[in-house]
Amino acid sequence: MSFKVLNIPTINFIGKRTYAIIFSVLLISVSIFSLTTKGLKLGIDFKGGTLIEVGYQQSVDLAEIRAILVNANFKRANVQYFGSTNEILIRLEPQLISNAKLSSKIIYLLGDDVDIRRVEFVGPKVGEELTNDGGLAMLYALIGILIYVLFRFEYRFSLGSIAALIHDVIIILGVFSLFQIEFDLTVLAAILAVIGYSLNDTIVVFDRIRENFLLTHHVESSRIINDALNQTLSRTITTSLTTLLVLLALFFLGGEIIHNFSLALLIGVVIGTYSSIYVASLMILELGITKENLFSSDKSKSRP
């Protein structure tokens, strides 16, 4: 009986770690700078306000709509197309009048042929609570992951996985801050999904690294980690490409309402794939992982 030997690539990932470190430091630096200077463009979900979806019988010019609203003292109104050029979304800051009166005023300003499709209102207090709850959700997710990886692997692996996840989250937030893309609850949900996706990729790599350490003798840690990255590369690429195909379809065909959601996932999948190869693996290498660490960790976990 004969067995077919799979062709495993021999890319020197560890040898290019200097370039990866420079690349990551650059991305994180730009992200943090943008977050501290520009901040995030928070949506109505977080800062409060009123969202109005309006439909017309024919195409409309956004500049004209903005001018009408500015003249009516809605100076910071955000107006954009929603799916087509005869449907628009209007975002207004919190108003002192009721939704019914606000809808009537918008109809009066925009004309009798306008069709109010929906009106959503979020108060400033609710928006502040959602902001706090969203931040806590990400924090709890990272703490839970830290505990999970700590029990499943040696503590260096746990620190490596958390470093990769923080790396991914900061860069996604940085892109949204740098280009002032609206950050709402759907984007927060996408970031939480990215945390799970990136962790799954990292766990697959970590499993192979641990297996190689336990089966290999008298081999440098850098070579063992590099071999593990090459052995899992085909799986990583296949998973990432199939996920990206779905996300690209959502991004271009899913409509305006999930545009930012799919964009955050696209960025997260690309950066998450990169971080599982470089950030997480380089972290455990720099922390000095050895075969003895894994043996001592396994023994301590097997004790009654």
Backbone hydrogen bonds, N-H to C=O, Kabsch-Sander energy under -0.5 kcal/mol:
donor,donor_aa,acceptor,acceptor_aa,energy
6,L,4,K,-0.5
8,I,6,L,-0.9
13,F,11,I,-1.6
16,K,12,N,-0.8
16,K,13,F,-1.0
17,R,14,I,-1.6
20,A,16,K,-1.7
21,I,17,R,-2.8
22,I,18,T,-2.2
23,F,19,Y,-2.5
24,S,20,A,-2.7
25,V,21,I,-2.7
26,L,22,I,-2.3
27,L,23,F,-2.4
28,I,24,S,-2.8
29,S,25,V,-2.4
30,V,26,L,-2.4
31,S,27,L,-2.3
32,I,28,I,-2.9
33,F,29,S,-2.4
34,S,30,V,-2.4
35,L,31,S,-2.6
36,T,32,I,-2.2
37,T,33,F,-1.8
38,K,34,S,-2.7
39,G,34,S,-1.8
41,K,181,I,-0.5
42,L,40,L,-1.4
43,G,183,F,-2.7
46,F,43,G,-1.4
47,K,43,G,-2.3
48,G,44,I,-1.8
49,G,122,V,-3.1
50,T,92,L,-2.5
51,L,120,E,-3.1
52,I,90,I,-2.8
53,E,118,R,-2.3
54,V,52,I,-0.6
54,V,88,I,-2.8
55,G,115,D,-2.7
56,Y,86,N,-3.0
60,V,85,T,-2.2
62,L,60,V,-0.6
65,I,61,D,-1.7
66,R,62,L,-2.7
67,A,63,A,-2.2
68,I,64,E,-2.2
69,L,65,I,-2.2
70,V,66,R,-2.6
71,N,67,A,-2.2
72,A,68,I,-1.0
73,N,70,V,-1.9
74,F,69,L,-2.9
75,K,73,N,-1.0
77,A,74,F,-1.3
78,N,91,R,-2.6
79,V,77,A,-0.6
80,Q,89,L,-1.8
82,F,84,S,-0.8
82,F,87,E,-2.8
84,S,82,F,-0.6
87,E,84,S,-1.2
88,I,54,V,-2.5
89,L,80,Q,-3.1
90,I,52,I,-2.8
91,R,78,N,-2.8
92,L,50,T,-3.0
92,L,90,I,-0.5
102,L,98,S,-2.4
103,S,99,N,-2.8
104,S,100,A,-2.1
105,K,101,K,-2.2
106,I,102,L,-2.4
107,I,103,S,-2.4
108,Y,104,S,-2.3
109,L,105,K,-2.2
110,L,106,I,-2.7
111,G,107,I,-1.9
114,V,111,G,-1.2
115,D,55,G,-2.5
116,I,114,V,-0.5
117,R,53,E,-2.8
117,R,115,D,-0.8
118,R,53,E,-1.1
120,E,51,L,-2.9
122,V,49,G,-2.7
127,G,123,G,-2.4
128,E,124,P,-2.2
129,E,125,K,-2.1
130,L,126,V,-2.4
131,T,127,G,-2.0
132,N,128,E,-2.2
133,D,129,E,-2.8
134,G,130,L,-2.5
135,G,131,T,-2.1
136,L,132,N,-2.3
137,A,133,D,-2.2
138,M,134,G,-1.8
139,L,135,G,-2.0
140,Y,136,L,-3.1
141,A,137,A,-2.0
142,L,138,M,-2.1
143,I,139,L,-2.3
144,G,140,Y,-2.7
145,I,141,A,-2.1
146,L,142,L,-2.3
147,I,143,I,-2.2
148,Y,144,G,-2.4
149,V,145,I,-2.8
150,L,146,L,-1.8
151,F,147,I,-1.8
152,R,148,Y,-2.0
153,F,149,V,-3.1
157,F,154,E,-1.4
158,S,154,E,-1.2
159,L,155,Y,-2.2
160,G,156,R,-2.0
161,S,157,F,-2.4
162,I,158,S,-2.1
163,A,159,L,-2.3
164,A,160,G,-1.9
165,L,161,S,-2.1
166,I,162,I,-2.7
167,H,163,A,-2.1
168,D,164,A,-2.1
169,V,165,L,-2.5
170,I,166,I,-2.5
171,I,167,H,-1.7
172,I,168,D,-2.2
173,L,169,V,-2.6
174,G,170,I,-2.3
175,V,171,I,-2.3
176,F,172,I,-2.0
177,S,173,L,-2.1
178,L,174,G,-3.2
179,F,175,V,-2.1
180,Q,177,S,-0.7
181,I,176,F,-1.9
183,F,41,K,-2.9
184,D,182,E,-0.6
188,L,184,D,-1.9
189,A,185,L,-2.4
190,A,186,T,-1.8
191,I,187,V,-2.2
192,L,188,L,-2.1
193,A,189,A,-1.9
194,V,190,A,-2.4
195,I,191,I,-2.1
196,G,192,L,-1.5
197,Y,193,A,-2.4
198,S,194,V,-3.3
199,L,195,I,-2.0
200,N,196,G,-2.1
201,D,197,Y,-2.0
202,T,198,S,-2.4
203,I,199,L,-2.8
204,V,200,N,-1.8
205,V,201,D,-1.8
206,F,202,T,-2.8
207,D,203,I,-2.6
208,R,204,V,-1.6
209,I,205,V,-2.4
210,R,206,F,-2.8
211,E,207,D,-2.3
212,N,208,R,-2.5
213,F,209,I,-2.2
214,L,210,R,-2.1
215,L,211,E,-1.4
216,T,212,N,-1.3
224,I,220,E,-2.0
225,I,221,S,-2.6
226,N,222,S,-2.1
227,D,223,R,-2.6
228,A,224,I,-2.0
229,L,225,I,-2.1
230,N,226,N,-1.9
231,Q,227,D,-2.3
232,T,228,A,-1.6
233,L,230,N,-0.6
234,S,230,N,-0.5
236,T,232,T,-2.4
237,I,233,L,-2.9
238,T,234,S,-2.4
239,T,235,R,-2.4
240,S,236,T,-2.3
241,L,237,I,-2.9
242,T,238,T,-2.2
243,T,239,T,-1.9
244,L,240,S,-2.6
245,L,241,L,-2.1
246,V,242,T,-1.4
247,L,243,T,-2.2
248,L,244,L,-2.7
249,A,245,L,-1.7
250,L,246,V,-2.1
251,F,247,L,-2.6
252,F,248,L,-2.4
253,L,249,A,-2.4
254,G,250,L,-1.7
258,I,255,G,-0.9
259,H,256,E,-1.2
260,N,256,E,-0.5
262,S,258,I,-2.6
263,L,259,H,-2.0
264,A,260,N,-2.4
265,L,261,F,-1.7
266,L,262,S,-2.4
267,I,263,L,-2.5
268,G,264,A,-2.4
269,V,265,L,-2.7
270,V,266,L,-1.9
271,I,267,I,-2.7
272,G,268,G,-2.9
273,T,269,V,-2.1
274,Y,270,V,-1.9
275,S,271,I,-2.8
276,S,272,G,-1.9
277,I,273,T,-1.1
278,Y,274,Y,-2.7
280,A,275,S,-2.8
282,L,278,Y,-2.9
283,M,279,V,-1.9
284,I,280,A,-1.7
285,L,281,S,-1.6
286,E,282,L,-2.7
287,L,283,M,-1.6
288,G,285,L,-1.3
289,I,284,I,-1.8
294,L,290,T,-1.3
295,F,291,K,-2.2
296,S,292,E,-2.5
297,S,293,N,-2.0
298,D,294,L,-2.5
299,K,295,F,-2.1
300,S,296,S,-2.1
301,K,297,S,-1.7
302,S,298,D,-1.3
303,R,299,K,-0.7
